[in-house]
Amino acid sequence: MTPFFVMIKAQLGRAYEVANALADAEIASEIYSTAGDYDLLVKFYVDRDADIGHFVNEKVHSIPGILDTKTIITFKAF
């Protein structure tokens, strides 16, 4: 499995609604509230051969209340 993170900016007043929708969809491994430019930091796992861009586009962007996302792809450095 390949882990990656998505920082999510929600519409004003909808961060908890977006977080609950992600939890209900059972697609996220971990969901955190954050302060700053983004409202949520969410950890996902996909199969090694899965396309992360398609996953984010189809599974994450389809959730109502999301204004913007920033995907952070991880890799093993050592």
Phi and psi restraints in degrees (value plus and minus 20) as a CYANA .aco file:
   2 THR   PHI    -129.2   -89.2
   2 THR   PSI     101.7   141.7
   3 PRO   PHI    -107.1   -67.1
   3 PRO   PSI     129.4   169.4
   4 PHE   PHI    -176.2  -136.2
   4 PHE   PSI     143.6   183.6
   5 PHE   PHI    -140.3  -100.3
   5 PHE   PSI     128.8   168.8
   6 VAL   PHI    -148.5  -108.5
   6 VAL   PSI     104.0   144.0
   7 MET   PHI    -109.7   -69.7
   7 MET   PSI     111.2   151.2
   8 ILE   PHI    -141.0  -101.0
   8 ILE   PSI     110.2   150.2
   9 LYS   PHI    -123.4   -83.4
   9 LYS   PSI     101.3   141.3
  10 ALA   PHI    -119.1   -79.1
  10 ALA   PSI     139.9   179.9
  11 GLN   PHI     -81.9   -41.9
  11 GLN   PSI     130.8   170.8
  12 LEU   PHI     -72.3   -32.3
  12 LEU   PSI     109.3   149.3
  13 GLY   PHI      58.9    98.9
  13 GLY   PSI     -13.7    26.3
  14 ARG   PHI    -137.9   -97.9
  14 ARG   PSI      -9.5    30.5
  15 ALA   PHI     -81.0   -41.0
  15 ALA   PSI     -63.4   -23.4
  16 TYR   PHI     -89.0   -49.0
  16 TYR   PSI     -54.9   -14.9
  17 GLU   PHI     -83.4   -43.4
  17 GLU   PSI     -63.9   -23.9
  18 VAL   PHI     -84.8   -44.8
  18 VAL   PSI     -64.6   -24.6
  19 ALA   PHI     -80.6   -40.6
  19 ALA   PSI     -62.7   -22.7
  20 ASN   PHI     -85.0   -45.0
  20 ASN   PSI     -58.7   -18.7
  21 ALA   PHI     -85.1   -45.1
  21 ALA   PSI     -60.0   -20.0
  22 LEU   PHI     -83.2   -43.2
  22 LEU   PSI     -63.4   -23.4
  23 ALA   PHI     -84.0   -44.0
  23 ALA   PSI     -63.3   -23.3
  24 ASP   PHI     -84.3   -44.3
  24 ASP   PSI     -53.5   -13.5
  25 ALA   PHI     -93.3   -53.3
  25 ALA   PSI     -35.2     4.8
  26 GLU   PHI      35.0    75.0
  26 GLU   PSI      22.2    62.2
  27 ILE   PHI    -130.8   -90.8
  27 ILE   PSI     -32.6     7.4
  28 ALA   PHI    -123.2   -83.2
  28 ALA   PSI     123.8   163.8
  29 SER   PHI    -102.2   -62.2
  29 SER   PSI     -63.8   -23.8
  30 GLU   PHI    -164.5  -124.5
  30 GLU   PSI     125.8   165.8
  31 ILE   PHI    -153.1  -113.1
  31 ILE   PSI     106.4   146.4
  32 TYR   PHI    -146.8  -106.8
  32 TYR   PSI     121.6   161.6
  33 SER   PHI    -100.4   -60.4
  33 SER   PSI     124.1   164.1
  34 THR   PHI    -153.8  -113.8
  34 THR   PSI     141.4   181.4
  35 ALA   PHI    -126.9   -86.9
  35 ALA   PSI     129.0   169.0
  36 GLY   PHI      99.3   139.3
  36 GLY   PSI    -164.7  -124.7
  37 ASP   PHI     -90.4   -50.4
  37 ASP   PSI     -46.3    -6.3
  38 TYR   PHI    -139.1   -99.1
  38 TYR   PSI     134.1   174.1
  39 ASP   PHI    -114.6   -74.6
  39 ASP   PSI     -50.3   -10.3
  40 LEU   PHI    -154.4  -114.4
  40 LEU   PSI     127.3   167.3
  41 LEU   PHI    -141.8  -101.8
  41 LEU   PSI     100.7   140.7
  42 VAL   PHI    -144.4  -104.4
  42 VAL   PSI     112.7   152.7
  43 LYS   PHI    -122.0   -82.0
  43 LYS   PSI     111.6   151.6
  44 PHE   PHI    -144.7  -104.7
  44 PHE   PSI     139.1   179.1
  45 TYR   PHI    -147.4  -107.4
  45 TYR   PSI     118.5   158.5
  46 VAL   PHI    -151.1  -111.1
  46 VAL   PSI     141.4   181.4
  47 ASP   PHI     -80.2   -40.2
  47 ASP   PSI     132.3   172.3
  48 ARG   PHI     -75.8   -35.8
  48 ARG   PSI     -54.1   -14.1
  49 ASP   PHI    -112.9   -72.9
  49 ASP   PSI     -17.6    22.4
  50 ALA   PHI     -96.4   -56.4
  50 ALA   PSI     130.3   170.3
  51 ASP   PHI    -109.7   -69.7
  51 ASP   PSI      92.6   132.6
  52 ILE   PHI     -82.7   -42.7
  52 ILE   PSI     -60.2   -20.2
  53 GLY   PHI     -79.9   -39.9
  53 GLY   PSI     -63.4   -23.4
  54 HIS   PHI     -85.8   -45.8
  54 HIS   PSI     -60.6   -20.6
  55 PHE   PHI     -79.1   -39.1
  55 PHE   PSI     -70.3   -30.3
  56 VAL   PHI     -82.4   -42.4
  56 VAL   PSI     -64.7   -24.7
  57 ASN   PHI     -82.3   -42.3
  57 ASN   PSI     -64.0   -24.0
  58 GLU   PHI    -105.5   -65.5
  58 GLU   PSI     -57.6   -17.6
  59 LYS   PHI    -118.1   -78.1
  59 LYS   PSI     -56.0   -16.0
  60 VAL   PHI    -114.2   -74.2
  60 VAL   PSI     -71.7   -31.7
  61 HIS   PHI     -83.1   -43.1
  61 HIS   PSI     -38.6     1.4
  62 SER   PHI     -97.9   -57.9
  62 SER   PSI     -28.3    11.7
  63 ILE   PHI    -100.0   -60.0
  63 ILE   PSI     105.3   145.3
  64 PRO   PHI     -82.5   -42.5
  64 PRO   PSI     123.3   163.3
  65 GLY   PHI      79.9   119.9
  65 GLY   PSI     -24.9    15.1
  66 ILE   PHI    -109.4   -69.4
  66 ILE   PSI     106.6   146.6
  67 LEU   PHI    -114.5   -74.5
  67 LEU   PSI     -60.0   -20.0
  68 ASP   PHI    -176.1  -136.1
  68 ASP   PSI     133.6   173.6
  69 THR   PHI    -158.0  -118.0
  69 THR   PSI     137.5   177.5
  70 LYS   PHI    -157.0  -117.0
  70 LYS   PSI      98.2   138.2
  71 THR   PHI    -114.0   -74.0
  71 THR   PSI     113.0   153.0
  72 ILE   PHI    -137.9   -97.9
  72 ILE   PSI      92.1   132.1
  73 ILE   PHI    -110.9   -70.9
  73 ILE   PSI     113.3   153.3
  74 THR   PHI    -121.4   -81.4
  74 THR   PSI     139.7   179.7
  75 PHE   PHI    -172.8  -132.8
  75 PHE   PSI     139.4   179.4
  76 LYS   PHI    -105.1   -65.1
  76 LYS   PSI      97.7   137.7
  77 ALA   PHI    -105.1   -65.1
  77 ALA   PSI     -43.7    -3.7
